[in-house]
Amino acid sequence: MTKTILITGAGGNIGTKLRAHFTALGWNLRLLDVTSGADPAIQQADLSVWDDAWVRQFADVDAVIHLAGRPSPDTSWEDIQRYNLDLCMNVYEAAVRRGAKRLIFASSNWAVAGHRFDDFALTTDIAPRPVNAYGVSKLIGERLGRSYHDRAGLSVICFRIGYCQRGENLPGAHMNWGKWGQLMWLSDRDLCTGFERSVAADQIGFEVLNLMSNNPGMRWDIATTERILGWKAQDGATPTLTAEIIAEEDTARQTRALQSRLDGLDQSRRW
């Protein structure tokens, strides 16, 4: 069945891949980005500033796929406030006001990055533990989804998206964040079919779901994602551990342990 989809951040890495996949399905696309990149199909819009010129694009779509925002874990609090918080609130509000049937929010595993060196399964109902402003912004985006579902009846899926690189997106030792990064690898195929099923799945209220490939030894729960969406990860890769990666892992583990001890100090004494 033909769908009408609005993609924010349509010119970015994930937006470009989803656009090609949805076009091949014959779906109708409305594309928004802060810059058009000389692409006439993309409407240039700063979604952090409410404007009916872009809000009207949300009217009666089957799904809004919200990818726009600053994507780097090093993003400043100033940019997070405008491009990941104000912008996100505008997108949710536009979706509700214009009668969008569903909103699919690109969250991130940075919302639980503080659990990197724990030993339990990473389901989406564990306590969040972001370690930077970017991770906090993604957690807030998820909670906005919960609120808009509860108050306005909007169907919302929040994907904690795995590691999906630009271009060829091959797994391996070149990836950042050591073993942790490789274990959350998400192939282009699994990315696209996951989002396809998130649009097509019936009777979704509010869900936070992990989205990565079926990588041997990973801690992320994707069985819930497969069950709820009727989706199946087709790809997977075993991490490649070099001596350099093993050393980096050990350093990161020690740093995390030190930070945890500092976090445990009495706040009144620290401030």
GUSE-717627 format. One record per residue (C-alpha): x, y, z; residue in three letters. Coordinates in steps of 0.001 Angstrom, whole numbers, plus 500000, padded with zeros to 6 digits. Example, Ala and Ser with C-alpha at 12.3 -4.5 7.8 and 13.67 -1.06 7.14 Angstrom:
2
xx,yy,zz,r
512300,495500,507800,ala
513670,498940,507140,ser
REM end
This chain:
271
xx,yy,zz,r
500000,500000,500000,met
501330,503447,499093,thr
502293,505595,502090,lys
502894,509314,502475,thr
505955,509947,504623,ile
507536,513147,505879,leu
511261,512943,506694,ile
512976,515667,508713,thr
516738,515797,508295,gly
516166,514222,504885,ala
519572,515199,503523,gly
521574,513464,506245,gly
523079,509989,506396,asn
520007,508041,507520,ile
517585,510305,505696,gly
519366,509711,502390,thr
519278,505932,502851,lys
515618,505870,503859,leu
514691,508155,500987,arg
516170,505750,498440,ala
514474,502759,500079,his
511044,504385,500326,phe
511261,505690,496769,thr
511851,502125,495575,ala
508665,501120,497428,leu
506713,503754,495514,gly
505902,505791,498637,trp
505165,509521,498476,asn
507810,511569,500275,leu
507876,515039,501772,arg
511438,516061,502605,leu
512610,518761,505016,leu
516124,519789,505981,asp
517896,522866,507301,val
519701,523003,503960,thr
518457,521714,500628,ser
521927,520947,499297,gly
520690,522167,495888,ala
518237,519247,495841,asp
514898,520556,494537,pro
513006,517727,496269,ala
514067,518981,499722,ile
512267,521944,501269,gln
514719,524050,503224,gln
513412,524769,506714,ala
514762,525593,510168,asp
512420,523477,512261,leu
513648,525086,515477,ser
511586,528148,514457,val
507836,527576,514115,trp
506670,528533,510622,asp
503474,527541,508819,asp
505497,527269,505609,ala
506946,523985,506861,trp
504251,523010,509358,val
501712,522483,506555,arg
503892,519682,505181,gln
502838,517550,508174,phe
499195,517458,507128,ala
497668,513965,507063,asp
500889,512018,506542,val
501001,508337,507424,asp
504231,508883,509361,ala
506709,511558,510314,val
510251,510221,510513,ile
512095,512688,512710,his
515831,512613,512056,leu
516648,516333,512188,ala
518924,517746,514875,gly
522565,517874,515799,arg
523869,514273,515519,pro
527218,514485,517296,ser
527839,513306,520878,pro
530135,516343,521210,asp
527349,518850,520469,thr
527312,521852,522807,ser
524476,522492,525247,trp
523687,525683,523299,glu
523095,523770,520053,asp
521331,520931,521883,ile
518840,523423,523325,gln
517888,524816,519908,arg
518327,521954,517473,tyr
517571,518877,519602,asn
515046,520223,522125,leu
513191,523260,520721,asp
513193,521673,517263,leu
511971,518321,518571,cys
509086,519924,520460,met
508070,521792,517299,asn
508045,518567,515286,val
505845,516718,517786,tyr
503461,519663,517971,glu
503243,519993,514177,ala
502540,516271,513833,ala
499613,516480,516260,val
498171,519728,514939,arg
498252,518544,511321,arg
496900,515064,511920,gly
499949,512876,511285,ala
499117,509250,512066,lys
502480,508305,513580,arg
505813,509836,514555,leu
509015,507784,514435,ile
511763,509432,516458,phe
515460,508768,515894,ala
516711,508269,519431,ser
520157,506928,520285,ser
522055,504466,522440,asn
523746,507483,523992,trp
520668,507527,526245,ala
522105,504414,527970,val
525826,504864,527294,ala
526604,504872,531010,gly
525736,501158,531029,his
528550,500361,528591,arg
530560,498355,531107,phe
527688,496769,533000,asp
526868,493124,532350,asp
523075,493007,531980,phe
520909,492988,528869,ala
520164,496361,527334,leu
516402,496348,527158,thr
514599,499656,526691,thr
512980,499537,530137,asp
516232,499794,532116,ile
517032,503073,533839,ala
518512,505557,531349,pro
522087,506688,531852,arg
523181,509325,529329,pro
526740,510608,529620,val
526539,513764,527505,asn
524137,516500,526406,ala
523321,514642,523209,tyr
522188,511553,525122,gly
520069,513704,527446,val
518380,515320,524437,ser
517475,511916,523007,lys
516006,510800,526323,leu
513906,513978,526433,ile
512748,513278,522863,gly
511550,509848,523985,glu
509672,511305,526958,arg
508042,513898,524707,leu
506799,510981,522617,gly
505303,509386,525715,arg
503613,512663,526629,ser
502176,513316,523161,tyr
500874,509769,523007,his
499228,510008,526421,asp
497758,513490,525938,arg
497033,513619,522203,ala
496827,509974,521134,gly
499782,510216,518748,leu
501280,506855,517775,ser
505010,507076,518554,val
507978,504774,517984,ile
511363,505812,519356,cys
514260,503898,517831,phe
517517,503684,519782,arg
519458,503416,516570,ile
522697,501473,516366,gly
525934,502419,514627,tyr
525124,503212,510983,cys
527972,504869,509121,gln
527805,507107,506090,arg
528461,505553,502718,gly
529266,501854,502504,glu
528718,501231,506240,asn
530898,498138,506603,leu
531545,496763,510117,pro
535067,496432,511476,gly
537903,497773,513591,ala
537750,501208,511936,his
534529,501997,513836,met
534584,504276,516891,asn
533958,503330,520542,trp
535767,499990,520471,gly
533885,496764,520999,lys
530798,498689,522191,trp
530544,500517,518877,gly
531003,497390,516765,gln
528436,495415,518758,leu
525755,497984,517940,met
526455,497950,514183,trp
523317,498481,512081,leu
523452,497522,508408,ser
521772,499660,505767,asp
519407,496807,504971,arg
518314,496322,508577,asp
518019,500100,509021,leu
515713,500490,506033,cys
513518,497466,506682,thr
513234,498438,510356,gly
511912,501874,509451,phe
509685,500381,506756,glu
508053,498118,509337,arg
507762,500993,511822,ser
505605,502810,509277,val
503515,499775,508315,ala
503002,498105,511718,ala
499478,498214,513116,asp
498253,499150,516589,gln
501320,500917,517922,ile
500701,503223,520868,gly
504076,504241,522319,phe
507219,502144,522049,glu
510942,502607,522641,val
512787,499967,520602,leu
516387,498994,519933,asn
517363,498944,516269,leu
520618,497256,515322,met
521700,494205,513368,ser
521929,490747,514950,asn
525557,490999,516035,asn
526895,487927,517888,pro
527565,488642,521560,gly
525717,491970,521728,met
523744,492955,524830,arg
520957,494862,523063,trp
517527,493301,523027,asp
516153,493269,519481,ile
513751,490357,520054,ala
511180,492843,521352,thr
511634,494981,518232,thr
511187,491938,516009,glu
508049,490855,517852,arg
506344,494249,517958,ile
507134,495283,514385,leu
507112,491902,512662,gly
510666,492687,511561,trp
513716,490433,511358,lys
517346,491553,511368,ala
519054,490015,508347,gln
522651,491002,509007,asp
525210,490805,511790,gly
528954,491023,512407,ala
531341,489772,515080,thr
533595,492542,516494,pro
537195,492737,515352,thr
539394,493325,518416,leu
542888,494646,517804,thr
545490,495277,520515,ala
544776,499002,520196,glu
541022,498484,520660,ile
541570,496261,523700,ile
543800,498949,525257,ala
541213,501649,524509,glu
538495,499497,526067,glu
540542,499120,529248,asp
541171,502877,529453,thr
537479,503640,528881,ala
536473,501128,531538,arg
538824,502698,534113,gln
537592,506176,533237,thr
533964,505095,533621,arg
534732,503512,537008,ala
536370,506731,538206,leu
533427,508801,537009,gln
531013,506504,538819,ser
532938,506999,542055,arg
532837,510776,541597,leu
529108,510639,540855,asp
528610,508816,544130,gly
529996,511660,546216,leu
527521,513607,548291,asp
526229,516411,546051,gln
525999,518947,548873,ser
529670,518459,549607,arg
530648,518883,545960,arg
528672,522088,545484,trp
REM end
